[in-house]
Amino acid sequence: MKIHQLSVFLENKPGQLRAACAALARAGINMVTLSLADTAQFGILRLIVQDWQKAKTVLEKAGCVVKTTEVLAIEVADQPGGLSRILEIVDGAGVNIEYMYAFAEKRNDRALLVFRFTNPDAALKALQAVGVNPVGTVELFSRG
């Protein structure tokens, strides 16, 4: 149920983000969701794509440094307290969240969030123990 996220390290100067996005576009790779964070010297573009291996190859050929990370995509009730419930579960399992970000679109009446946990296997076990099943790659990319 873990999915692969690409972290692309970009020098913090004009044109770097565009170059990475253009390389993906030329290869016909669509970004399903992304997050961008920066420091004074560099930025980290975290993204989810359907064919992560191809995207990694394309980005590396374009001169980018790319790291692959396993994350969980979790459906969260899109209502007050929905995220709090998920956080209570992972806190109870003693798992720390390194970062998270949301998908732009919803799945039915639920928001879809991406979590990077310090221990994704422990988080997965704790979530599944109470009936919360992260979205798998097949489900994530099948629209309908």
FIKOLZA-1660 file (N, C-alpha, C; in steps of 0.1 Angstrom, whole numbers, plus 5000, padded with zeros to 4 digits):
% residues 144
   i   px   py   pz ch aa at
   1 5008 4988 5000  A  M  N
   1 5000 5000 5000  A  M CA
   1 5008 5013 5000  A  M  C
   2 5021 5011 5001  A  K  N
   2 5030 5023 5000  A  K CA
   2 5031 5027 4985  A  K  C
   3 5033 5039 4982  A  I  N
   3 5035 5044 4969  A  I CA
   3 5049 5051 4968  A  I  C
   4 5054 5053 4956  A  H  N
   4 5067 5059 4954  A  H CA
   4 5065 5074 4951  A  H  C
   5 5073 5082 4958  A  Q  N
   5 5073 5096 4956  A  Q CA
   5 5087 5100 4952  A  Q  C
   6 5088 5109 4942  A  L  N
   6 5101 5114 4938  A  L CA
   6 5104 5127 4945  A  L  C
   7 5116 5129 4950  A  S  N
   7 5120 5141 4955  A  S CA
   7 5131 5146 4946  A  S  C
   8 5129 5158 4940  A  V  N
   8 5138 5163 4930  A  V CA
   8 5145 5176 4937  A  V  C
   9 5158 5175 4937  A  F  N
   9 5166 5186 4944  A  F CA
   9 5169 5196 4933  A  F  C
  10 5165 5208 4935  A  L  N
  10 5167 5219 4924  A  L CA
  10 5174 5230 4930  A  L  C
  11 5184 5236 4923  A  E  N
  11 5190 5248 4927  A  E CA
  11 5180 5259 4928  A  E  C
  12 5181 5267 4938  A  N  N
  12 5171 5278 4940  A  N CA
  12 5175 5290 4932  A  N  C
  13 5171 5289 4919  A  K  N
  13 5173 5300 4910  A  K CA
  13 5163 5299 4898  A  K  C
  14 5160 5310 4892  A  P  N
  14 5150 5310 4881  A  P CA
  14 5152 5299 4871  A  P  C
  15 5141 5293 4866  A  G  N
  15 5142 5283 4855  A  G CA
  15 5144 5269 4859  A  G  C
  16 5148 5266 4872  A  Q  N
  16 5151 5252 4876  A  Q CA
  16 5138 5244 4877  A  Q  C
  17 5128 5249 4883  A  L  N
  17 5115 5242 4884  A  L CA
  17 5109 5240 4870  A  L  C
  18 5109 5250 4862  A  R  N
  18 5104 5249 4848  A  R CA
  18 5111 5239 4840  A  R  C
  19 5124 5238 4841  A  A  N
  19 5132 5228 4834  A  A CA
  19 5128 5214 4838  A  A  C
  20 5126 5211 4851  A  A  N
  20 5122 5198 4855  A  A CA
  20 5108 5195 4850  A  A  C
  21 5099 5204 4851  A  C  N
  21 5085 5202 4846  A  C CA
  21 5085 5200 4831  A  C  C
  22 5093 5208 4824  A  A  N
  22 5093 5207 4809  A  A CA
  22 5098 5193 4805  A  A  C
  23 5108 5188 4812  A  A  N
  23 5114 5174 4809  A  A CA
  23 5103 5164 4811  A  A  C
  24 5095 5165 4821  A  L  N
  24 5084 5155 4824  A  L CA
  24 5074 5157 4813  A  L  C
  25 5070 5169 4809  A  A  N
  25 5060 5172 4799  A  A CA
  25 5064 5166 4785  A  A  C
  26 5077 5168 4782  A  R  N
  26 5082 5162 4769  A  R CA
  26 5081 5147 4769  A  R  C
  27 5082 5141 4780  A  A  N
  27 5081 5126 4781  A  A CA
  27 5067 5121 4783  A  A  C
  28 5058 5131 4783  A  G  N
  28 5043 5127 4785  A  G CA
  28 5040 5122 4799  A  G  C
  29 5047 5127 4809  A  I  N
  29 5045 5123 4823  A  I CA
  29 5037 5134 4830  A  I  C
  30 5025 5130 4835  A  N  N
  30 5017 5139 4842  A  N CA
  30 5019 5138 4857  A  N  C
  31 5021 5150 4864  A  M  N
  31 5022 5150 4878  A  M CA
  31 5008 5150 4884  A  M  C
  32 5006 5140 4893  A  V  N
  32 4993 5138 4899  A  V CA
  32 4991 5148 4911  A  V  C
  33 5002 5149 4919  A  T  N
  33 5002 5159 4929  A  T CA
  33 5017 5163 4932  A  T  C
  34 5019 5174 4939  A  L  N
  34 5033 5178 4941  A  L CA
  34 5033 5188 4953  A  L  C
  35 5045 5189 4959  A  S  N
  35 5048 5199 4969  A  S CA
  35 5061 5205 4966  A  S  C
  36 5063 5217 4969  A  L  N
  36 5076 5224 4967  A  L CA
  36 5079 5232 4980  A  L  C
  37 5092 5229 4984  A  A  N
  37 5097 5236 4996  A  A CA
  37 5111 5241 4992  A  A  C
  38 5115 5252 4999  A  D  N
  38 5128 5258 4995  A  D CA
  38 5136 5262 5007  A  D  C
  39 5149 5264 5005  A  T  N
  39 5158 5270 5014  A  T CA
  39 5165 5281 5005  A  T  C
  40 5175 5287 5011  A  A  N
  40 5182 5297 5004  A  A CA
  40 5190 5292 4992  A  A  C
  41 5195 5279 4993  A  Q  N
  41 5203 5274 4982  A  Q CA
  41 5196 5264 4973  A  Q  C
  42 5186 5257 4978  A  F  N
  42 5179 5247 4969  A  F CA
  42 5165 5245 4973  A  F  C
  43 5157 5239 4964  A  G  N
  43 5144 5235 4966  A  G CA
  43 5142 5220 4965  A  G  C
  44 5131 5215 4971  A  I  N
  44 5128 5201 4969  A  I CA
  44 5114 5200 4963  A  I  C
  45 5113 5195 4952  A  L  N
  45 5101 5192 4945  A  L CA
  45 5097 5178 4948  A  L  C
  46 5086 5176 4956  A  R  N
  46 5082 5162 4958  A  R CA
  46 5070 5160 4950  A  R  C
  47 5070 5149 4942  A  L  N
  47 5058 5146 4933  A  L CA
  47 5055 5132 4932  A  L  C
  48 5042 5130 4929  A  I  N
  48 5037 5116 4926  A  I CA
  48 5033 5116 4912  A  I  C
  49 5038 5106 4905  A  V  N
  49 5034 5104 4891  A  V CA
  49 5031 5089 4889  A  V  C
  50 5024 5085 4878  A  Q  N
  50 5020 5072 4877  A  Q CA
  50 5032 5062 4874  A  Q  C
  51 5041 5066 4865  A  D  N
  51 5052 5058 4862  A  D CA
  51 5065 5065 4868  A  D  C
  52 5067 5062 4881  A  W  N
  52 5078 5069 4888  A  W CA
  52 5092 5065 4883  A  W  C
  53 5093 5052 4878  A  Q  N
  53 5107 5048 4873  A  Q CA
  53 5110 5056 4860  A  Q  C
  54 5100 5058 4851  A  K  N
  54 5103 5065 4839  A  K CA
  54 5106 5080 4843  A  K  C
  55 5098 5085 4852  A  A  N
  55 5100 5099 4856  A  A CA
  55 5113 5102 4862  A  A  C
  56 5118 5092 4870  A  K  N
  56 5131 5093 4877  A  K CA
  56 5142 5093 4866  A  K  C
  57 5141 5084 4856  A  T  N
  57 5151 5084 4845  A  T CA
  57 5151 5097 4837  A  T  C
  58 5139 5102 4834  A  V  N
  58 5138 5114 4826  A  V CA
  58 5144 5126 4834  A  V  C
  59 5141 5127 4846  A  L  N
  59 5146 5138 4854  A  L CA
  59 5162 5137 4856  A  L  C
  60 5166 5125 4858  A  E  N
  60 5181 5123 4859  A  E CA
  60 5188 5127 4846  A  E  C
  61 5182 5123 4835  A  K  N
  61 5188 5126 4822  A  K CA
  61 5188 5141 4820  A  K  C
  62 5179 5148 4826  A  A  N
  62 5178 5163 4825  A  A CA
  62 5187 5170 4835  A  A  C
  63 5195 5162 4842  A  G  N
  63 5205 5167 4851  A  G CA
  63 5200 5169 4866  A  G  C
  64 5189 5164 4869  A  C  N
  64 5183 5166 4883  A  C CA
  64 5188 5155 4892  A  C  C
  65 5190 5158 4904  A  V  N
  65 5192 5148 4915  A  V CA
  65 5179 5144 4920  A  V  C
  66 5176 5130 4920  A  V  N
  66 5163 5125 4923  A  V CA
  66 5164 5114 4934  A  V  C
  67 5156 5115 4944  A  K  N
  67 5156 5105 4954  A  K CA
  67 5141 5099 4954  A  K  C
  68 5141 5086 4956  A  T  N
  68 5128 5079 4957  A  T CA
  68 5125 5076 4972  A  T  C
  69 5112 5079 4976  A  T  N
  69 5108 5077 4989  A  T CA
  69 5095 5070 4989  A  T  C
  70 5092 5061 4999  A  E  N
  70 5079 5054 5000  A  E CA
  70 5071 5063 5010  A  E  C
  71 5059 5066 5005  A  V  N
  71 5049 5074 5013  A  V CA
  71 5036 5066 5013  A  V  C
  72 5027 5071 5021  A  L  N
  72 5013 5065 5022  A  L CA
  72 5003 5076 5017  A  L  C
  73 4994 5072 5008  A  A  N
  73 4983 5081 5004  A  A CA
  73 4971 5076 5012  A  A  C
  74 4965 5085 5020  A  I  N
  74 4955 5081 5029  A  I CA
  74 4942 5089 5027  A  I  C
  75 4931 5082 5025  A  E  N
  75 4918 5089 5024  A  E CA
  75 4914 5094 5038  A  E  C
  76 4911 5107 5039  A  V  N
  76 4907 5113 5052  A  V CA
  76 4893 5119 5050  A  V  C
  77 4884 5116 5060  A  A  N
  77 4871 5122 5059  A  A CA
  77 4872 5137 5058  A  A  C
  78 4866 5143 5048  A  D  N
  78 4866 5157 5045  A  D CA
  78 4856 5164 5053  A  D  C
  79 4858 5164 5066  A  Q  N
  79 4849 5171 5076  A  Q CA
  79 4858 5174 5088  A  Q  C
  80 4852 5183 5097  A  P  N
  80 4860 5186 5109  A  P CA
  80 4863 5174 5117  A  P  C
  81 4876 5172 5121  A  G  N
  81 4880 5161 5128  A  G CA
  81 4886 5150 5120  A  G  C
  82 4884 5150 5107  A  G  N
  82 4889 5139 5098  A  G CA
  82 4904 5137 5099  A  G  C
  83 4912 5148 5098  A  L  N
  83 4926 5147 5099  A  L CA
  83 4930 5143 5113  A  L  C
  84 4923 5149 5123  A  S  N
  84 4927 5146 5137  A  S CA
  84 4926 5132 5140  A  S  C
  85 4916 5125 5134  A  R  N
  85 4914 5110 5137  A  R CA
  85 4927 5103 5132  A  R  C
  86 4931 5106 5120  A  I  N
  86 4943 5099 5114  A  I CA
  86 4955 5102 5123  A  I  C
  87 4957 5115 5127  A  L  N
  87 4968 5118 5135  A  L CA
  87 4968 5111 5149  A  L  C
  88 4956 5109 5154  A  E  N
  88 4955 5102 5167  A  E CA
  88 4960 5088 5165  A  E  C
  89 4957 5081 5154  A  I  N
  89 4961 5068 5152  A  I CA
  89 4976 5067 5151  A  I  C
  90 4982 5075 5143  A  V  N
  90 4997 5074 5141  A  V CA
  90 5004 5079 5154  A  V  C
  91 4999 5088 5161  A  D  N
  91 5005 5092 5173  A  D CA
  91 5005 5081 5183  A  D  C
  92 4994 5074 5184  A  G  N
  92 4992 5062 5192  A  G CA
  92 5002 5051 5189  A  G  C
  93 5006 5050 5177  A  A  N
  93 5016 5040 5173  A  A CA
  93 5030 5045 5175  A  A  C
  94 5032 5058 5179  A  G  N
  94 5045 5063 5182  A  G CA
  94 5053 5067 5169  A  G  C
  95 5045 5069 5158  A  V  N
  95 5052 5072 5145  A  V CA
  95 5051 5087 5143  A  V  C
  96 5063 5093 5139  A  N  N
  96 5064 5107 5136  A  N CA
  96 5061 5110 5121  A  N  C
  97 5055 5121 5119  A  I  N
  97 5052 5125 5105  A  I CA
  97 5063 5135 5101  A  I  C
  98 5070 5132 5090  A  E  N
  98 5081 5141 5086  A  E CA
  98 5075 5152 5078  A  E  C
  99 5065 5150 5069  A  Y  N
  99 5058 5160 5062  A  Y CA
  99 5045 5154 5056  A  Y  C
 100 5037 5162 5051  A  M  N
 100 5024 5157 5044  A  M CA
 100 5020 5168 5035  A  M  C
 101 5012 5164 5025  A  Y  N
 101 5006 5174 5016  A  Y CA
 101 4994 5167 5010  A  Y  C
 102 4985 5175 5004  A  A  N
 102 4972 5170 4999  A  A CA
 102 4972 5169 4984  A  A  C
 103 4963 5160 4979  A  F  N
 103 4960 5160 4964  A  F CA
 103 4950 5171 4961  A  F  C
 104 4951 5176 4949  A  A  N
 104 4942 5187 4945  A  A CA
 104 4927 5182 4944  A  A  C
 105 4925 5170 4940  A  E  N
 105 4912 5165 4938  A  E CA
 105 4908 5155 4949  A  E  C
 106 4895 5154 4951  A  K  N
 106 4889 5145 4962  A  K CA
 106 4886 5132 4955  A  K  C
 107 4885 5121 4964  A  R  N
 107 4880 5108 4960  A  R CA
 107 4866 5107 4967  A  R  C
 108 4856 5108 4959  A  N  N
 108 4842 5107 4964  A  N CA
 108 4841 5119 4974  A  N  C
 109 4838 5116 4987  A  D  N
 109 4836 5127 4997  A  D CA
 109 4848 5127 5006  A  D  C
 110 4859 5123 5002  A  R  N
 110 4871 5122 5011  A  R CA
 110 4883 5130 5005  A  R  C
 111 4891 5136 5013  A  A  N
 111 4903 5142 5009  A  A CA
 111 4914 5131 5008  A  A  C
 112 4924 5133 5000  A  L  N
 112 4935 5124 4999  A  L CA
 112 4948 5131 5003  A  L  C
 113 4954 5126 5013  A  L  N
 113 4966 5132 5018  A  L CA
 113 4978 5123 5017  A  L  C
 114 4990 5128 5014  A  V  N
 114 5002 5120 5013  A  V CA
 114 5010 5123 5026  A  V  C
 115 5014 5112 5032  A  F  N
 115 5022 5113 5045  A  F CA
 115 5035 5106 5043  A  F  C
 116 5046 5113 5048  A  R  N
 116 5059 5106 5049  A  R CA
 116 5061 5104 5064  A  R  C
 117 5061 5092 5068  A  F  N
 117 5063 5088 5082  A  F CA
 117 5077 5084 5084  A  F  C
 118 5082 5085 5097  A  T  N
 118 5095 5080 5100  A  T CA
 118 5096 5065 5099  A  T  C
 119 5084 5058 5102  A  N  N
 119 5084 5044 5101  A  N CA
 119 5071 5040 5093  A  N  C
 120 5071 5040 5080  A  P  N
 120 5058 5038 5072  A  P CA
 120 5052 5024 5075  A  P  C
 121 5060 5014 5078  A  D  N
 121 5054 5001 5081  A  D CA
 121 5046 5001 5094  A  D  C
 122 5051 5008 5104  A  A  N
 122 5044 5009 5117  A  A CA
 122 5031 5017 5115  A  A  C
 123 5032 5028 5107  A  A  N
 123 5020 5036 5105  A  A CA
 123 5010 5028 5097  A  A  C
 124 5014 5021 5087  A  L  N
 124 5005 5012 5079  A  L CA
 124 4998 5002 5088  A  L  C
 125 5006 4996 5097  A  K  N
 125 5000 4985 5106  A  K CA
 125 4990 4992 5116  A  K  C
 126 4993 5003 5121  A  A  N
 126 4984 5010 5131  A  A CA
 126 4971 5014 5124  A  A  C
 127 4973 5020 5112  A  L  N
 127 4961 5025 5104  A  L CA
 127 4952 5013 5100  A  L  C
 128 4958 5002 5095  A  Q  N
 128 4950 4991 5091  A  Q CA
 128 4943 4984 5103  A  Q  C
 129 4949 4984 5115  A  A  N
 129 4944 4978 5127  A  A CA
 129 4930 4984 5130  A  A  C
 130 4928 4997 5126  A  V  N
 130 4915 5003 5130  A  V CA
 130 4907 5006 5117  A  V  C
 131 4910 4998 5106  A  G  N
 131 4902 4999 5094  A  G CA
 131 4905 5010 5084  A  G  C
 132 4916 5017 5086  A  V  N
 132 4920 5028 5077  A  V CA
 132 4930 5022 5067  A  V  C
 133 4926 5020 5055  A  N  N
 133 4935 5014 5045  A  N CA
 133 4940 5025 5035  A  N  C
 134 4954 5027 5035  A  P  N
 134 4959 5036 5026  A  P CA
 134 4956 5032 5011  A  P  C
 135 4956 5042 5003  A  V  N
 135 4952 5040 4989  A  V CA
 135 4965 5034 4982  A  V  C
 136 4963 5023 4975  A  G  N
 136 4974 5017 4967  A  G CA
 136 4976 5023 4954  A  G  C
 137 4987 5020 4947  A  T  N
 137 4990 5026 4935  A  T CA
 137 4980 5024 4924  A  T  C
 138 4974 5011 4923  A  V  N
 138 4964 5008 4914  A  V CA
 138 4952 5017 4916  A  V  C
 139 4947 5018 4928  A  E  N
 139 4935 5026 4932  A  E CA
 139 4938 5041 4929  A  E  C
 140 4950 5046 4932  A  L  N
 140 4954 5060 4931  A  L CA
 140 4953 5064 4916  A  L  C
 141 4957 5056 4907  A  F  N
 141 4957 5060 4893  A  F CA
 141 4946 5056 4885  A  F  C
 142 4936 5048 4891  A  S  N
 142 4924 5045 4884  A  S CA
 142 4913 5055 4887  A  S  C
 143 4909 5063 4878  A  R  N
 143 4900 5073 4880  A  R CA
 143 4886 5068 4877  A  R  C
 144 4877 5070 4886  A  G  N
 144 4863 5066 4882  A  G CA
 144 4855 5063 4894  A  G  C
% end
